[in-house]
Amino acid sequence: MITAPVRDEASPDERIRRGLRELREELALPREFPPEVLAAADLAARAGGLAGDTAAGRRRRDLTGIDFVTIDPPGSTDLDQAVHIERRGQGFRVRYAIADVAAFVGVGGPLDDECRARGVTIYLPDGRIPLHPPVLSEHAASLRAGEDRPALVWQLDLDADGSVDEVVLERAVVRSRAELDYPSLQRSLDDGDPASRPEVATLLAEVGRLRQDRAAERGAVSLPLPDQEVVIGADGHIGLTFRAPLPVEDWNAQISLMTGMAAARIMVDDGVGVLRTLPPPDGHTVAELRADAAALGVDWGPEDSYADVIRSLDPAFPDQAAFATQAARLLRGSGYAAFDRRAGIAPPEGSDAEHSALAAPYAHVTAPLRRLVDRFANEVVLACCAGAEVADDVRAALAVLPELMASARRRESQADSGARDLVEQVILSGHVGQPLDAVVVGVDRHGLRLQVRDPAVLGRVDTATAASFHLGQEVVVTADDAGSLELSAPPSDRHADGREVEA
């Protein structure tokens, strides 16, 4: 006897939450911290991260008089960085305090072992899977406002044009004055009343724009694409949206990138450390992208670099947004490169040492609460700045960090894409049979990649006639019960901006 399939009567939100539980099982994502790890974290938290400094020979400056602030997404509690900016003659002095995770987590032992196994904090719609127990990542080690915290303070002196003139890194005690969030800070800049905004907002905008200019001079690449975000409303409802990052988010990111590039230079000069690398795109990929530009009507002169073209894009135009999506092919293959001249492993040179999107050597040092590698990279730079030898246990960790981080990043990517696919599928299943407007943002011999406008879905349609479609072309699709997309109308003969498609 054939049994009819049972219709899933659960609500969309319940199906998403159930699917996320299954995803965690399928990917064997970390569960609760083991008791011995929690015990070690509790002990470190009670010590406050400062008790062992004298015994370890660490000297900390008291910088609690500096008005640091944190700037993060609303509701963040794992606060890695706090910033202070002041004018220095015609230039600026940027102090960037980074959570001193090594003050709580020593090399070796159950806590360090668990952190190495996890590698990164993984963010899912139903909650994050932290790198460190919350007693550390959200409390004792987090740079919460009004609390004295051990920190690593980068002091970067900038010239009038935003170029880095001098760098110092030292251990310190800091006290953040406020926990600012991106939307509020952006509103303070947009309201037109300088007297009502925090001084850090004005200075961050100045320094951020200067650093953007310096990045453009280097040939750095930043894709102007909106972020697809899973959002949970006050009522617990789960949805999707496309959100363009706020200007203040990029200005704040420029401080982190500047710090990472300074760290990379110091480590390369001293012959020991670990870099975040991204190889340059090969000639074939660039040639394919040029063909895409021609098909989409994107102006790419013979003397223009791909970085110049990407910086000129306006994602408000569907054709240019489609081109930016295609340009993501240029930014594949990132990894980590560890080196130690004392052990016979020389620093990489030339393009092998660079992060091609930044057009400079770069290191991860600004998010140690959320990335394993940052804790060790900071310890290397501290030793280099002090003219001391890097500790043997830190050197030993460098050798295994690229493999540990590669594994963690793969797991993180699988979790992120799996969660997005799940949410998209469930949301689309609530639009069965409805015509949905979409734009073609990718074409291959098997089918199309589409950006659906509402709901905010990035989907795919397999079709034998893919070659007849064009990037930036408008199409109409429908969803089936399983949340899969199907073409429901013949291809339009226009691009999404109304321009005729060339034969």
GIKACOR-V586458 format. One record per residue. N is the residue number from 0. PHI is phi in whole degrees, -180 to 180 (none if undefined). Layout:
BEGIN
n->(N;N)
phi->(PHI;PHI)
END
This chain:
BEGIN
n->(0;1;2;3;4;5;6;7;8;9;10;11;12;13;14;15;16;17;18;19;20;21;22;23;24;25;26;27;28;29;30;31;32;33;34;35;36;37;38;39;40;41;42;43;44;45;46;47;48;49;50;51;52;53;54;55;56;57;58;59;60;61;62;63;64;65;66;67;68;69;70;71;72;73;74;75;76;77;78;79;80;81;82;83;84;85;86;87;88;89;90;91;92;93;94;95;96;97;98;99;100;101;102;103;104;105;106;107;108;109;110;111;112;113;114;115;116;117;118;119;120;121;122;123;124;125;126;127;128;129;130;131;132;133;134;135;136;137;138;139;140;141;142;143;144;145;146;147;148;149;150;151;152;153;154;155;156;157;158;159;160;161;162;163;164;165;166;167;168;169;170;171;172;173;174;175;176;177;178;179;180;181;182;183;184;185;186;187;188;189;190;191;192;193;194;195;196;197;198;199;200;201;202;203;204;205;206;207;208;209;210;211;212;213;214;215;216;217;218;219;220;221;222;223;224;225;226;227;228;229;230;231;232;233;234;235;236;237;238;239;240;241;242;243;244;245;246;247;248;249;250;251;252;253;254;255;256;257;258;259;260;261;262;263;264;265;266;267;268;269;270;271;272;273;274;275;276;277;278;279;280;281;282;283;284;285;286;287;288;289;290;291;292;293;294;295;296;297;298;299;300;301;302;303;304;305;306;307;308;309;310;311;312;313;314;315;316;317;318;319;320;321;322;323;324;325;326;327;328;329;330;331;332;333;334;335;336;337;338;339;340;341;342;343;344;345;346;347;348;349;350;351;352;353;354;355;356;357;358;359;360;361;362;363;364;365;366;367;368;369;370;371;372;373;374;375;376;377;378;379;380;381;382;383;384;385;386;387;388;389;390;391;392;393;394;395;396;397;398;399;400;401;402;403;404;405;406;407;408;409;410;411;412;413;414;415;416;417;418;419;420;421;422;423;424;425;426;427;428;429;430;431;432;433;434;435;436;437;438;439;440;441;442;443;444;445;446;447;448;449;450;451;452;453;454;455;456;457;458;459;460;461;462;463;464;465;466;467;468;469;470;471;472;473;474;475;476;477;478;479;480;481;482;483;484;485;486;487;488;489;490;491;492;493;494;495;496;497;498;499;500;501;502)
phi->(none;-89;-98;-66;-61;-84;-71;-76;-88;-66;-69;-54;-63;-65;-66;-64;-64;-65;-63;-68;-63;-67;-63;-59;-68;-60;-90;52;-68;-56;-100;-62;-68;-62;-56;-68;-73;-61;-65;-65;-67;-62;-64;-65;-66;-65;-72;79;77;-115;-62;-91;-63;-64;-64;-84;75;-87;-114;-117;-82;-86;-113;-69;-82;-85;-84;-69;-138;-100;-134;-148;-61;-57;85;-67;-126;-92;-98;-80;-128;-135;-124;-141;-129;-141;-76;-137;62;-84;-112;-143;-119;-108;-107;-126;-89;-116;-53;-87;-67;-65;-72;-111;-119;-82;-76;92;98;-64;-70;-64;-60;-66;-64;-66;-69;-85;82;-145;-82;-106;-105;-124;-58;-97;133;-93;-110;-76;-69;-118;-55;-56;-60;-98;-68;-110;-134;-62;-96;-73;-82;-72;-64;81;-118;-71;-137;-70;-147;-106;-107;-86;-113;-119;-92;-115;-76;-62;-93;90;-76;-77;-101;-149;-131;-135;-129;-150;-80;-155;-112;-128;-139;-65;-90;-157;-106;-90;-121;-59;-60;-65;-65;-65;-62;-66;-82;-89;-78;81;-113;-59;-69;-97;-106;-62;-59;-61;-65;-63;-70;-63;-64;-64;-67;-60;-66;-62;-69;-63;-64;-66;-65;-63;-62;-73;93;-69;-122;-138;-76;-84;-112;-69;-87;-85;-123;-86;-119;-118;-76;-61;-88;87;-69;-104;-143;-128;-151;-99;-130;-79;-59;-74;-53;-65;-66;-72;-62;-66;-62;-63;-66;-66;-64;-58;-66;-64;-71;-63;-62;-63;-61;-64;-66;-63;-62;-90;76;-151;155;-149;-109;-94;-120;-148;-68;-69;-67;-79;-61;-64;-65;-65;-64;-62;-68;-61;-64;-62;-62;-63;-65;-94;75;-85;-72;-136;-69;-61;-96;-85;-81;-65;-64;-61;-66;-64;-64;-85;-74;-120;-67;-68;-93;-56;-61;-72;-65;-64;-65;-62;-63;-64;-67;-60;-62;-72;-113;-114;99;-67;-165;-125;-126;-96;-151;-159;-59;-64;-93;87;-110;-74;-62;-64;-127;58;-67;-67;-92;-99;-97;-64;-68;-98;56;-167;-62;-152;-138;-87;-139;-106;-137;-69;-73;-119;-136;-64;-61;-63;-60;-76;-62;-64;-64;-64;-66;-57;-64;-62;-67;-87;69;-110;-75;-68;-58;-61;-70;-71;-58;-63;-66;-56;-65;-105;-60;-57;-70;-62;-71;-62;-64;-65;-66;-61;-63;-62;-65;-64;-67;-65;-68;-64;-67;-65;-59;-62;-63;-61;-62;-66;-65;-65;-65;-89;-122;-58;80;-82;-69;-122;-77;-144;-124;-75;-116;-164;-135;-135;-71;-99;172;-123;-101;-127;-111;-81;-74;-151;-74;-77;-119;-105;-126;-140;-128;-85;-153;-75;-104;-56;-65;-87;-103;-129;-58;82;-80;-82;-137;-119;-128;-129;-110;-98;-60;-85;84;-93;-95;-136;-68;-121;-149;-63;-59;-69;-96;-131;-71;-66;-95;94;-73;-63;-78;-75;-71)
END
